[in-house]
Amino acid sequence: MLYKDFQSFNKDFIKHKARWKSKDNRIGHYPEKTRRAMLGALIDEKAHTAYKAQLAKNPLVEAAPKFTQEVDWRQGNHVSSVKDQYGCGACASFSVTAMVESMVSIERAGLKIDLSEADLHFCSSHGATCAGWYVEAALKQAQTRGITEEECFPYDSLLQTPPGQTLPTVVPQCILSPDRDAKAVKIKTSVKLNSMTDRKNHLTNIGPCVATFRIYEDFFWYGGDIYHHVSGSYEGNHAVLVIGFSEQGRYWLCKNSWGPDWGDSGYFKIAYKDRDTLFDDYPFYGAKNVILPQEAPEGQKTKKGFFFKLLQVLLRFLQRLPFVRKKS
């Protein structure tokens, strides 16, 4: 950690003549341990290196370009409000949840739904910890288990402020409401987007997607315009929702999960091909074909419903047995 405060950072930042604006904010003032704890996107670097080596031998055959010059899904009111993960490594869950919320709005004529990041992160196969997670694993849970509504398990219900402190702390636990499954939204299809063309095609024609990248100190103090790494040490990996892009500006438009007071009202732009963050190097992930609770196949709505029906069948069978009929 090179910078003690915003003043020391900004003094160095000005020397670099960056193309973006810096801004003092509470995230930048978080303790080093807390800031790094928020960077919870896990990346299998060994598998990624092997994949890149394979690509070098057999380059991707990119799809035909079917994208517009500029996309911003906020213009169609298909992006949910910016939320805050606080000092917890739940960025994969926040970005995947935000993507599912957007896809519900896009595929269901503007339907707005608020889903529970806490349910996805703490009650799934991930477990009740603030440890990081793989985006692919979070997506898999959104397919098989779904994500319930925020009212069933609000993320803010896990916040506690210890005596003598001003910074809220996330206390990991899983709280399952009785109607959790009845309000869960699922996705049928997830896609891995490797090429620039595939990503722009998806963003133009289908919806937002999730990206992972490397975070450096200067990113904490971002305040606007097109980010590119200029100073500070590597801090960890992060996952965000990509909601658009600009061919003229040569940037991706993204929604973060550090609250609306960070960055540009919670959003940021990042330059194509930024060599340090590797934003374009790692895959993007997309989703489509949402399944709302009332649309789920009868046998897949809830485990509870399945076992209830099984119990009914067993009771009917027992009632036909001679010794059961005699007793009754």
C-alpha positions as CSV (number, residue, x, y, z in Angstrom):
1,M,0.0,0.0,0.0
2,L,1.8,3.1,-1.2
3,Y,-0.7,5.8,-0.3
4,K,-1.7,6.8,3.3
5,D,-4.6,9.1,2.2
6,F,-6.2,10.8,-0.7
7,Q,-3.8,13.8,-0.5
8,S,-0.7,11.6,-0.9
9,F,-2.3,9.7,-3.7
10,N,-3.6,12.8,-5.6
11,K,-0.2,14.5,-5.4
12,D,1.3,11.5,-7.2
13,F,-1.7,11.1,-9.5
14,I,-1.4,14.6,-10.9
15,K,2.2,13.8,-12.0
16,H,1.0,11.0,-14.2
17,K,-1.4,13.2,-16.2
18,A,-4.1,10.5,-16.3
19,R,-7.1,10.7,-18.6
20,W,-9.5,10.2,-15.8
21,K,-10.6,12.1,-12.6
22,S,-9.7,11.2,-9.1
23,K,-12.1,11.6,-6.2
24,D,-11.9,11.4,-2.4
25,N,-14.4,8.8,-1.1
26,R,-15.0,6.5,1.9
27,I,-13.8,3.4,0.0
28,G,-10.3,4.9,-0.3
29,H,-10.2,5.6,3.4
30,Y,-11.1,2.0,4.4
31,P,-8.3,0.1,6.2
32,E,-6.1,-1.9,3.9
33,K,-7.4,-5.2,5.2
34,T,-11.0,-4.1,4.5
35,R,-10.3,-2.8,1.0
36,R,-8.6,-6.0,0.0
37,A,-11.4,-8.1,1.5
38,M,-13.8,-6.6,-1.0
39,L,-11.8,-7.9,-3.9
40,G,-13.2,-11.4,-3.9
41,A,-13.2,-12.5,-7.5
42,L,-11.4,-15.8,-7.6
43,I,-9.6,-16.6,-10.9
44,D,-8.0,-20.0,-11.7
45,E,-4.8,-18.5,-13.1
46,K,-3.3,-21.9,-14.0
47,A,-6.4,-22.8,-16.1
48,H,-6.4,-19.4,-17.6
49,T,-2.7,-19.6,-18.6
50,A,-3.3,-23.0,-20.2
51,Y,-6.3,-21.6,-22.1
52,K,-4.2,-18.7,-23.4
53,A,-1.6,-21.1,-24.6
54,Q,-4.2,-23.1,-26.4
55,L,-5.5,-20.0,-28.0
56,A,-2.1,-19.1,-29.2
57,K,-2.0,-22.4,-31.1
58,N,-5.6,-22.3,-32.3
59,P,-6.9,-18.8,-32.4
60,L,-10.7,-18.2,-31.9
61,V,-12.8,-17.9,-34.9
62,E,-14.8,-14.8,-34.0
63,A,-18.4,-14.5,-34.8
64,A,-19.6,-11.9,-37.3
65,P,-19.9,-8.4,-35.8
66,K,-23.5,-7.7,-35.0
67,F,-23.0,-4.8,-32.5
68,T,-23.8,-1.2,-32.5
69,Q,-21.2,1.6,-31.9
70,E,-22.4,2.4,-28.4
71,V,-24.5,0.5,-25.8
72,D,-25.7,1.6,-22.3
73,W,-28.5,-0.6,-20.8
74,R,-29.4,2.2,-18.4
75,Q,-31.0,4.0,-21.3
76,G,-33.7,1.3,-21.4
77,N,-34.0,1.3,-17.6
78,H,-32.8,-2.3,-17.4
79,V,-30.1,-1.8,-14.8
80,S,-31.0,-2.1,-11.1
81,S,-29.8,0.4,-8.5
82,V,-26.1,0.4,-7.3
83,K,-25.6,-1.6,-4.1
84,D,-22.8,-1.9,-1.6
85,Q,-21.0,-5.1,-0.6
86,Y,-19.1,-3.4,2.2
87,G,-16.0,-5.2,3.5
88,C,-17.0,-8.6,2.2
89,G,-15.6,-10.6,-0.8
90,A,-19.1,-11.0,-2.3
91,C,-18.4,-9.2,-5.7
92,A,-19.0,-12.3,-7.7
93,S,-22.4,-12.7,-6.1
94,F,-23.3,-9.0,-6.5
95,S,-22.4,-8.9,-10.2
96,V,-24.2,-12.1,-11.0
97,T,-27.3,-11.1,-9.1
98,A,-27.2,-7.7,-10.9
99,M,-27.0,-9.5,-14.2
100,V,-30.0,-11.7,-13.4
101,E,-32.0,-8.6,-12.4
102,S,-31.2,-6.9,-15.7
103,M,-32.1,-10.0,-17.7
104,V,-35.5,-10.2,-15.9
105,S,-36.1,-6.6,-16.9
106,I,-35.0,-7.1,-20.5
107,E,-36.8,-10.4,-21.1
108,R,-40.0,-9.6,-19.2
109,A,-40.8,-6.2,-20.7
110,G,-39.3,-4.0,-18.0
111,L,-40.3,-6.1,-14.9
112,K,-38.3,-4.9,-11.9
113,I,-37.2,-7.4,-9.3
114,D,-34.8,-7.0,-6.4
115,L,-32.8,-10.2,-5.7
116,S,-30.9,-11.2,-2.6
117,E,-27.1,-11.1,-3.0
118,A,-26.9,-12.5,0.6
119,D,-28.9,-15.6,-0.5
120,L,-26.6,-16.3,-3.4
121,H,-23.4,-15.7,-1.5
122,F,-24.1,-17.2,2.0
123,C,-26.8,-19.8,1.5
124,S,-25.5,-21.5,-1.7
125,S,-22.6,-23.9,-2.2
126,H,-20.3,-21.0,-1.4
127,G,-21.2,-21.1,2.3
128,A,-21.7,-18.5,5.0
129,T,-18.3,-16.7,4.8
130,C,-17.0,-13.5,3.3
131,A,-14.4,-15.4,1.3
132,G,-14.2,-14.8,-2.4
133,W,-15.9,-16.9,-5.2
134,Y,-15.6,-17.9,-8.8
135,V,-18.1,-16.1,-11.1
136,E,-18.7,-19.4,-13.0
137,A,-19.6,-21.1,-9.7
138,A,-22.0,-18.3,-8.8
139,L,-23.6,-18.6,-12.2
140,K,-24.1,-22.3,-11.7
141,Q,-25.9,-21.7,-8.5
142,A,-28.1,-19.1,-10.2
143,Q,-29.1,-21.9,-12.7
144,T,-29.6,-24.8,-10.3
145,R,-30.8,-23.1,-7.1
146,G,-31.8,-19.7,-8.2
147,I,-31.7,-16.4,-6.3
148,T,-34.6,-15.5,-4.0
149,E,-36.0,-12.0,-3.6
150,E,-34.2,-9.4,-1.4
151,E,-37.1,-9.3,1.1
152,C,-36.5,-12.9,1.9
153,F,-32.9,-12.2,3.0
154,P,-31.7,-8.6,2.9
155,Y,-28.0,-8.1,2.7
156,D,-28.2,-5.1,5.1
157,S,-29.6,-7.4,7.8
158,L,-26.1,-8.8,8.1
159,L,-24.5,-5.4,8.9
160,Q,-23.2,-4.6,12.4
161,T,-21.2,-1.6,13.6
162,P,-18.9,-2.7,16.5
163,P,-18.7,-0.4,19.5
164,G,-16.3,2.5,18.9
165,Q,-16.2,2.0,15.1
166,T,-18.0,3.8,12.3
167,L,-17.5,1.2,9.6
168,P,-20.3,-1.4,9.3
169,T,-19.1,-5.0,9.3
170,V,-20.8,-7.9,7.5
171,V,-21.5,-10.8,9.8
172,P,-21.8,-13.9,7.5
173,Q,-24.7,-16.2,8.1
174,C,-27.4,-17.9,6.1
175,I,-31.1,-17.1,6.8
176,L,-33.6,-19.1,4.8
177,S,-37.2,-17.8,4.9
178,P,-40.0,-20.4,4.6
179,D,-41.0,-19.1,1.1
180,R,-37.4,-18.8,-0.1
181,D,-37.8,-21.3,-3.0
182,A,-41.2,-19.9,-4.0
183,K,-39.6,-16.6,-4.8
184,A,-36.4,-17.7,-6.4
185,V,-35.5,-16.6,-9.9
186,K,-33.3,-18.9,-12.1
187,I,-31.5,-18.6,-15.4
188,K,-31.6,-21.4,-17.9
189,T,-28.5,-20.5,-19.9
190,S,-25.1,-19.0,-19.1
191,V,-22.4,-18.2,-21.7
192,K,-18.7,-17.6,-21.6
193,L,-17.7,-14.8,-23.9
194,N,-14.0,-14.9,-24.9
195,S,-13.6,-12.6,-27.9
196,M,-14.2,-8.9,-28.1
197,T,-16.7,-9.4,-30.9
198,D,-18.7,-12.0,-28.9
199,R,-18.8,-9.6,-25.9
200,K,-20.0,-6.6,-28.0
201,N,-22.6,-8.8,-29.8
202,H,-23.9,-10.0,-26.4
203,L,-24.0,-6.5,-24.9
204,T,-25.8,-5.2,-28.0
205,N,-28.4,-7.9,-28.6
206,I,-28.9,-9.8,-25.3
207,G,-27.9,-7.8,-22.2
208,P,-25.2,-7.0,-19.6
209,C,-22.5,-9.4,-18.6
210,V,-20.0,-10.0,-15.8
211,A,-16.2,-9.3,-16.0
212,T,-13.3,-9.9,-13.7
213,F,-10.1,-7.9,-13.5
214,R,-7.1,-6.9,-11.5
215,I,-7.4,-3.9,-9.1
216,Y,-4.7,-1.4,-8.3
217,E,-4.7,1.3,-5.6
218,D,-5.6,4.1,-7.9
219,F,-8.9,2.5,-8.8
220,F,-10.2,3.1,-5.2
221,W,-9.9,6.8,-5.9
222,Y,-11.6,6.8,-9.3
223,G,-14.0,9.7,-9.8
224,G,-14.9,9.8,-13.5
225,D,-13.9,9.5,-17.2
226,I,-12.1,6.5,-18.7
227,Y,-10.0,4.6,-16.2
228,H,-6.6,3.2,-17.0
229,H,-4.1,2.1,-14.4
230,V,-1.5,4.8,-13.6
231,S,-0.1,4.2,-10.1
232,G,-0.3,2.1,-6.9
233,S,0.2,-1.5,-6.1
234,Y,-1.8,-4.6,-7.1
235,E,-4.5,-5.2,-4.5
236,G,-6.6,-8.2,-5.7
237,N,-9.2,-9.3,-8.2
238,H,-12.7,-7.9,-8.6
239,A,-16.0,-8.8,-10.4
240,V,-18.3,-6.2,-11.9
241,L,-21.3,-5.9,-14.2
242,V,-20.5,-4.6,-17.7
243,I,-23.6,-2.7,-18.9
244,G,-22.3,-1.2,-22.2
245,F,-19.4,0.0,-24.3
246,S,-18.3,2.7,-26.7
247,E,-16.4,2.2,-29.9
248,Q,-15.7,5.9,-30.3
249,G,-14.5,6.2,-26.7
250,R,-12.8,2.8,-26.7
251,Y,-14.1,1.8,-23.3
252,W,-16.4,-0.6,-21.3
253,L,-19.1,0.9,-19.2
254,C,-19.5,-0.9,-15.8
255,K,-21.6,-1.0,-12.7
256,N,-19.7,-1.5,-9.4
257,S,-20.9,-2.8,-6.0
258,W,-19.2,-0.2,-3.7
259,G,-22.2,2.1,-3.3
260,P,-23.4,5.1,-5.3
261,D,-21.0,7.5,-3.6
262,W,-18.0,5.7,-5.2
263,G,-16.8,6.6,-8.7
264,D,-19.3,8.1,-11.1
265,S,-22.5,7.5,-9.0
266,G,-21.3,3.9,-8.6
267,Y,-20.4,3.4,-12.3
268,F,-17.1,3.6,-14.2
269,K,-15.6,3.4,-17.6
270,I,-12.4,1.4,-18.3
271,A,-10.3,1.6,-21.4
272,Y,-10.2,-1.3,-23.9
273,K,-7.0,-3.4,-23.6
274,D,-5.7,-1.9,-20.4
275,R,-2.5,-3.9,-20.0
276,D,-2.3,-3.9,-16.2
277,T,-5.9,-4.7,-15.1
278,L,-6.2,-7.5,-17.8
279,F,-9.9,-6.5,-18.1
280,D,-10.0,-7.9,-21.6
281,D,-7.8,-10.8,-20.9
282,Y,-10.2,-12.8,-18.7
283,P,-13.5,-14.1,-20.0
284,F,-16.8,-12.2,-19.7
285,Y,-19.9,-14.2,-18.6
286,G,-23.4,-13.7,-19.8
287,A,-26.9,-15.2,-19.0
288,K,-30.2,-15.5,-20.7
289,N,-33.6,-17.2,-20.6
290,V,-34.7,-16.3,-17.1
291,I,-37.2,-18.5,-15.2
292,L,-39.5,-16.7,-12.8
293,P,-41.0,-18.8,-9.9
294,Q,-44.4,-19.2,-11.5
295,E,-42.8,-20.3,-14.8
296,A,-40.7,-23.2,-13.2
297,P,-41.7,-26.7,-14.3
298,E,-43.9,-28.3,-11.7
299,G,-41.3,-30.8,-10.5
300,Q,-38.6,-28.2,-10.2
301,K,-40.3,-25.4,-8.3
302,T,-39.1,-26.3,-4.8
303,K,-37.6,-29.3,-3.1
304,K,-40.2,-28.8,-0.4
305,G,-43.0,-29.2,-3.0
306,F,-41.3,-32.4,-4.3
307,F,-41.1,-34.0,-0.9
308,F,-44.7,-33.0,0.0
309,K,-46.0,-34.7,-3.2
310,L,-43.8,-37.7,-2.5
311,L,-45.3,-37.9,1.0
312,Q,-48.8,-37.7,-0.4
313,V,-48.1,-40.6,-2.7
314,L,-46.7,-42.7,0.2
315,L,-49.8,-42.0,2.3
316,R,-52.1,-43.1,-0.5
317,F,-50.1,-46.3,-0.8
318,L,-50.2,-47.0,2.9
319,Q,-54.0,-46.4,3.0
320,R,-54.4,-49.2,0.5
321,L,-52.6,-51.8,2.7
322,P,-55.0,-54.2,4.5
323,F,-53.5,-53.7,8.0
324,V,-53.8,-49.9,7.7
325,R,-57.5,-50.2,6.6
326,K,-58.3,-52.5,9.6
327,K,-56.8,-50.0,12.1
328,S,-58.8,-47.1,10.7
